[in-house]
Amino acid sequence: MDKAQGVSGTNANIGRDGSYMAKLMSPDAIHQEVLNAKTQRRVGLLLAGAILLSWLVLHVWLVFHFQLSLATLPPALALVALQTWLYVGMFIIAHDCMHGSLVPFRPRANRLIGQVCLLLYAGFSFDKLNRAHHRHHQHAGTSADPDFHDAPPHHFWPWFFKFFFEYFTFHQIILIAAVSAADIILLGASPLNIVVFWAVPGLLSALQLFTFGTYLPHRPHEQPFHDRHNARTNSYPQWLSLLTCFHFGYHHEHHLFPSAPWWRLPAIRSRRLPGGS
């Protein structure tokens, strides 16, 4: 197994037949819930390919061909929102790769796809984020958690900036500036288009990921957390859960079943609700 993925949570709960919840759920639940590894791989790669291809096509068209003007402002705003959502999806794909759930039993494939996603996202290192993310799972909601702001009263913006600069460093600034310069000088991209359709969606997606995937699930509250994961799940319907953060708001379920891919979290949540079968 690749050393970057040889940690708890990466295929750690997967049985030899691909039933990654075999150690965590009852036989009846397993019978209803588990897809075999081949099916999970097929579904996961199909969804990942659709998200990545959509982001790439839209990125090229918006940065190099879209004509920004007052007349095109309304569709431009809608397209910024769509591209922001696809950015979130691209990061969630990389996140699944960190847990080995995109391509079960294929750590090298997960690492490769995850690195491509994070490189396109903001020039991040997969190995660095992978290590940090598993520290988050091991120490969720504590001072040892790199995603947690342990300074009460846990206000939104101080926590966001701590979270943002934990990962966005000078290396990313230099890389993004170099690519932007090449797009402008060599390929004739509009600087305004780069800001509106590349920088803005990227920053908005970071805010979206933080809000629905970190702040709301892990913020301390008067009501104590259920267990050591220090995570809560939102009560959004599935369509809103998908729009906000690709079901990452079903966060307690994710911490309980870290090897489950994003598209399986609604089913897991449904079965954990009162009356779920």
N, C-alpha and C positions, 0 to 999 in steps of 0.2 A: 504494500500500500504506500502511496506517495506520502512523504513525511509531512507535507502540509495538511494532509487529511487524516493522519493517524491519531486522531483525537476523539474524545467522546462526542457522539452526535453524528458522526459521519459513517452512515451505514451501521452504527453501533447496535441498533435495535432490529436489524434485518436478519431474518432467518435464512437458511440456505435456499429455501424455495422462493425468496423474495418477499416474504411476509414480515415487513419491518415492524409490525406491532405485535408480533407473536409473544413477546415477553411482557407486553404491557396491557393486553386486553384479554377478555375471556374467549374461549373457543367459539361461542356463538357470534360474538362481535367480530372475531377474525373472519369467520365464514362470510359475514355480510360485508365487511369493510375492505379486506385486503385485495389489491390487484397484484398479480404476479409481476416480477421485475421486468419482464419483456413488455408487458402492456404498459406499465408505468413509464418505461423508457420511451415507448412509442408516443404516448400521449404527451409526455413532457417535452420531447424534442419537437413535436408538431407545434405545440403552443409556443415554445421558445423561438422556433423558426419564424412563426407568424409575427411575434412581437419584434424580433430583431429586424426582420425584413421590412416591416411597416415603419419602424423607426428610421432605418437607413434610407429608404425611398423618400420618406417625408423630409428628412434632414437635407438630403441633396437638393430636392426641389425647392424647399423653403430658403435655404442659404444661397443657392446659386441662381434660382430662376423666378422666385416670387417677387412681384413688383409691389413694394410697399407704398401706399398713398392713403389719403383720407378716405377715398372711395373703397379701398380694400381693407380698411381697418377692422370692420366687424368680422369678416372671415379670418383675418390674421389673428385676432384674439382667440377665436375658436380653435384655430390650428395650434396656437401656443398652448392652449389647454390640452389638446390631444397629444401634442408632443411631450408635454410634461408627464402625462399619464403613461406614455410609452417609455419614457425615461425611468419612471418608477418600476414598470414591468421589467425593464432590462436589469435593474439592480436586484429585483426579486429573483430573477433567473440566476444571477451570480450567487445570491444568498442560498438558493437551493443547491447549487454546486458545492457550497461550503459544507453542506450537510450530506453530500453524496446522493441526493434524492433525484437529481435530474437524470442521471444515467447510473442506476444502481449497479454496484460491483465494478464500476469503471472509474477509479479515482483519477487516472490520467485524463480521461475525457472530461470529467467534471472540472478538473483544474484548467484545462485548455479553454473550454467554453466559458468558464467563470472569468478567466483572465481577459478573454476577448471582450466580454460584456463590460468589465470594469475599465478596460482601456478605452473603450468607446464612451463610457459614461463620463469619466473625468481623469483618465490616466492613472487610476489607482493600481496598486499592487495586490493581486489576489492573495498571495501568501501572507502579506502583512494584515490585510483585513480578515482573512480566515482565522489567523491566530487571535486577533482581537475579538472576533465574534464568538469564538469558543470560550474566551475568558468571560465574555458577557454571560453566556449560558451557565458557566460554572459559578459565577459570583453575581448573579443578577440582582440589581437593586442594592448593591453594597459599594463601599469605597473602592473595592478591587475591580469593579465593573467599569470598563472604559467608556461605556455609553451612559453611565449614570452620573448625575450631578448631585453630590451628597451634601450640598449646602442648603439647609432649610432657609426659606420656605419653598424651595424648588420652583421658582418662577420660570415662566416659559422662556423668555429671551436669554437670560444668563445660561440656562441649560442648553438652549439651541446653539449658542456660540461656542460653548465648551465642546459640545458634540461635533459641531462643524469643523472646528480647528483641530480636533483630535485626529481627523483624517485628511482634511484639505490642507496641504502644506505648500511650501515654496516650490517643491518639485512639480506639483500639479499646475501651479501658476505659470511656471516657465514652459512647461509642455503645451498647455492650452494657448499661451501667447505665441509660441512658435508655430503651432498648427494654424492659428488664426492668421498670422502674418503670411504664411505660405498660401493659404486660401485666397487672401486679398491680392498679393503680389503676383503669384504664379497662375492662379485660376480665375482671377477677376471677381471674386465674391464681394458683395457690398458689405462694408463694415457695419452698417446699420442692421442688415439682415443677420449678420453673425451675432450681434448683441441680442436682437429681438428673438431670433429663432434657435439660437444655440445656447447663449449664456443664460437668458431668462428662463427657458424651460428647465435647464439643468439646476439652477438655483431654486426654482419653485419645487422641483422634484425632491431636492434635499429637505426643504421645509415640509413637504408632504410626508416623506418617509419618517422624518423625525416626529411629526405631530401624531400620526396614526400608528407608527410602529415602535416608538420609543416613549414619548412624553405621556400620552394618554394611558398606555398599558402599564407603565412602570412608575408613574407619579404616586408618591405616598398620599394616602387619603385617610379620612377618619375611620373608614371601615378597613380593617386589616386585610392583608393578602391571605389567600387560602393556604399557601404552602411556601416552600423555600424558593420557588421560582420568582416570587415577588412580581407577578404579572396578572393583569386583568384582561378580560375579553369584552369587546364592545357588544352592543345589542342590535347592531345594524342589520337590516335585511341583506340577503346575499348580493343583490344588485348594487346596493350602496357600499357594501364591504368591498366588492370588486373595484368600484370606481375610486374609492378612497385610497386603497393600498394593496390591491390584489390579495384580499383576505388576510393581510398581515395583522389587521386589527383583532382577528381571532387569536390573540397572542398567547393566552394561557394554554390553548390547545397546541400552539406551536412549541411552547416550552415543554409540554408533556410528551409530545410526539415530534421531536426535532427532525426525524427522518421523513416525515410526511411532506410531500411537495405542496406548494401554495394552493393548487387547485383541488386538493383533497381536504383542506381544512374545514370548509363548510359542512361536509358530510360527518367529519369527526365531531364538530361542534354540535350538530343536530342530534347525534347519538348520546351526547353528554347532557343534553337538556332534559328536564323532567318530561317523562313520556316518550323519550327517544328509545328506539328499539335497537 
